[in-house]
Amino acid sequence: MGCKCSSRKSSQISLTEEQQKILKALAEAAEPVACRDISESTGIPSKSVSCRIKSLRNKGLVDSPQRCRYVATDSGRSLAASSC
């Protein structure tokens, strides 16, 4: 059973409401965080967080400096700030 995230690419980055919440949580984090922590802070189930992070990584908005820990990239932080 695979991830059901959309892998379509476009010139304009569009995010779902869940992706926006996750990106905002990552942008506000002081250090790399795990899916479990993002799930707790956003109320989104951990499995969904993991799937959405994969999609955000493919868009270049999230990076993983440590195994199973995630941060927003500069582009991700900019997008999170502009979506408020």
ROKOL-664354 format. One record per atom (N, C-alpha, C): z, x, y. Coordinates in steps of 0.05 Angstrom, whole numbers, padded with zeros to 5 digits, always signed. Layout:
residues N
ZXY/...
//
This chain:
residues 84
+00000+00017-00023/+00000+00000+00000/+00000+00018+00025/-00022+00018+00039/-00025+00036+00062/-00017+00023+00088/-00018+00039+00108/-00012+00030+00135/-00034+00012+00145/-00027-00010+00159/-00047-00029+00168/-00053-00025+00198/-00046-00002+00209/-00052+00004+00237/-00082+00006+00241/-00090-00002+00264/-00118+00001+00272/-00125+00030+00278/-00146+00040+00267/-00154+00067+00272/-00178+00069+00290/-00185+00046+00303/-00208+00046+00321/-00203+00063+00345/-00223+00076+00355/-00221+00094+00378/-00237+00082+00401/-00226+00085+00425/-00241+00076+00449/-00236+00096+00471/-00252+00094+00492/-00249+00112+00514/-00224+00105+00530/-00216+00080+00529/-00192+00071+00543/-00170+00067+00523/-00146+00078+00529/-00124+00075+00510/-00111+00048+00515/-00111+00032+00494/-00096+00007+00495/-00075+00007+00474/-00051-00003+00481/-00029-00002+00463/-00018-00030+00458/-00008-00034+00434/+00005-00060+00428/+00033-00059+00442/+00046-00082+00442/+00073-00084+00454/+00092-00065+00439/+00090-00065+00412/+00107-00047+00396/+00102-00018+00403/+00077-00010+00405/+00070+00018+00412/+00081+00025+00439/+00080+00007+00458/+00090+00012+00485/+00121+00016+00484/+00135-00001+00469/+00164+00002+00466/+00171+00029+00454/+00157+00036+00433/+00162+00062+00419/+00156+00085+00437/+00134+00084+00451/+00126+00106+00469/+00147+00109+00492/+00156+00086+00503/+00176+00087+00524/+00202+00099+00513/+00210+00092+00489/+00235+00103+00477/+00232+00133+00474/+00209+00142+00465/+00204+00171+00461/+00204+00185+00488/+00192+00173+00508/+00190+00185+00534/+00217+00189+00547/+00235+00170+00541/+00262+00171+00552/+00282+00189+00537/+00274+00197+00512/+00291+00213+00495/+00293+00242+00506/+00317+00253+00505/+00321+00280+00514/+00313+00301+00493/+00311+00293+00468/+00303+00311+00447/+00287+00296+00426/+00274+00310+00407/+00259+00297+00386/+00276+00277+00370/+00265+00254+00364/+00280+00233+00351/+00267+00224+00325/+00282+00213+00307/+00272+00203+00281/+00265+00174+00284/+00248+00164+00265/+00240+00136+00265/+00264+00118+00264/+00284+00125+00249/+00309+00109+00247/+00321+00104+00274/+00322+00126+00290/+00334+00124+00317/+00317+00106+00335/+00291+00109+00333/+00273+00092+00350/+00276+00063+00341/+00278+00058+00315/+00281+00032+00305/+00306+00019+00316/+00328+00033+00316/+00353+00023+00327/+00352+00017+00357/+00338+00033+00372/+00337+00029+00401/+00317+00008+00409/+00297+00003+00392/+00276-00017+00400/+00278-00043+00385/+00292-00043+00362/+00294-00068+00346/+00270-00072+00328/+00252-00052+00327/+00228-00053+00310/+00235-00041+00283/+00228-00054+00261/+00234-00043+00235/+00224-00015+00231/+00239+00002+00217/+00233+00030+00214/+00205+00035+00202/+00197+00018+00182/+00171+00022+00170/+00149+00017+00191/+00153-00002+00208/+00133-00008+00230/+00133+00015+00250/+00156+00026+00256/+00157+00048+00275/+00141+00071+00264/+00145+00077+00238/+00130+00099+00226/+00100+00095+00228/+00091+00071+00222/+00062+00065+00224/+00052+00067+00252/+00067+00057+00271/+00058+00058+00299/+00058+00087+00310/+00077+00103+00301/+00077+00131+00310/+00052+00145+00299/+00044+00139+00275/+00020+00151+00264/-00004+00145+00283/-00006+00121+00291/-00027+00112+00309/-00025+00126+00336/-00001+00128+00347/+00004+00142+00372/-00003+00171+00371/+00003+00184+00348/-00004+00212+00344/-00034+00216+00344/-00048+00197+00331/-00077+00199+00330/-00090+00196+00358/-00076+00183+00376/-00085+00179+00404/-00076+00202+00421/-00061+00221+00411/-00051+00244+00426/-00028+00238+00444/-00014+00216+00439/+00009+00208+00456/+00036+00217+00445/+00037+00224+00420/+00062+00232+00407/+00056+00257+00390/+00077+00274+00389/+00075+00299+00373/+00100+00301+00356/+00099+00318+00336/+00122+00322+00318/+00129+00352+00317/+00147+00361+00335/+00154+00389+00335/+00171+00397+00311/+00184+00378+00298/+00200+00383+00274/+00193+00361+00254/+00196+00367+00229/+00190+00348+00208/+00207+00322+00212/+00192+00300+00213/+00204+00273+00216/+00218+00269+00243/+00212+00284+00263/+00223+00281+00290/+00199+00280+00309/+00201+00263+00329/+00178+00257+00346/+00186+00259+00376/+00166+00266+00392/+00168+00267+00421/+00142+00256+00433/+00145+00246+00457/+00121+00238+00472/+00108+00262+00484/+00082+00264+00483/+00067+00286+00496/+00067+00281+00526/+00056+00299+00541/+00054+00295+00570/+00037+00270+00576/+00016+00267+00561/-00001+00243+00564/+00014+00218+00557/+00030+00219+00536/+00047+00196+00528/+00067+00189+00549/+00080+00210+00560/+00100+00204+00581/+00087+00192+00606/+00064+00202+00613/+00050+00190+00636/+00042+00161+00632/+00032+00156+00608/+00024+00128+00601/+00049+00110+00600/+00071+00120+00589/+00095+00103+00588/+00105+00097+00616/+00104+00117+00634/+00113+00113+00661/+00095+00093+00676/+00069+00094+00671/+00051+00076+00685/+00051+00048+00674/+00061+00043+00651/+00061+00016+00639/+00085+00000+00647/+00103+00011+00663/+00127-00003+00671/+00122-00024+00691/
//
